[in-house]
């Protein structure tokens, strides 16, 4: 990254992304509950304040509000419509 783009990281956090088809595959193989337990057992509460969606909203072309892109893809609206400016 530094060589090609001039970008250098001193600390980099990643998140797990579960594509929609993966859930169906895990359920078919009876691995979904195991996978959820795996993610839960490795959850780090210290990083919550750094999550990228804590202060962002997604609004689709119809004006529906979502608090996470996965929720937008599964049509789950934001839990609150209170927006702090």
N, C-alpha and C positions, 0 to 999 in steps of 0.2 A: 504494500500500500504506500509506504513512504517513497520507494523508488519510482513508482509510476504516477502517484497522485499527490505526493507531498503530505500524506496523512500518516500520523503516528498515534498509536494508542498506548496509554500507560495502564489502562484498566478497561476491559471489555466484558460486558455481560451479555449473555444470549438467553433467549427464551425458547421453549419448545412449541413448535407449531404442529397442530394435528389436522392435516387436511381431511376434508369431509369423508372421502373414501376410506381413509385409514381406520376411522371408527368402525365402519361396517366390516372391514377386514378383521380387525381385532375381535369384534363380537363373533364373527363367523368362526374364528379359531379359538374362541373361549379365552381370550387373553386380555379383554378390555378391562376387567376389574383388576387384574394384575398390573396392567399399565397405569391405571389410576393410582393404585397403591404405590407404585414405583415413583410417580411424580410427586405424590403427597409426602412421601418419606424424605424426599430431597428438597422440599420447599424451604426457602431461606427468607424468613420474615424481615431480615435486615435490608433486603433489597426493594421492599414494597414501595418505599418513597421514591425510588428511581425508575419505576415502571413507566413506560412511555404513554400509557393511556390514562394516567391519573388526572390529567387536566386537559384532555382533548375530547372533542365530539366529532362524530361523523354524521353528515346530513346528506341523505340521498336526494335525487332529483325531484322526488315528490314532497320533500320537506320532513320526512321521517327522521328521527334523531336516534342515533346509536352511540353506545359508549365504547365499542370495540369492533374491529372489522369482522371478527368471527360472528358476533351478534348480528351484524348487518347481513352477512351471508346466510344466516339461519333465520332472519327476520324476527329477532328478539329486540324490541325497542329498549332504549335507555330506561333505567328504573325510576328516574325522576326527570322532570322537565324544568327543574330549577337550574337556571344558568347564572353563574356568578361572573360578572364582568370585571 
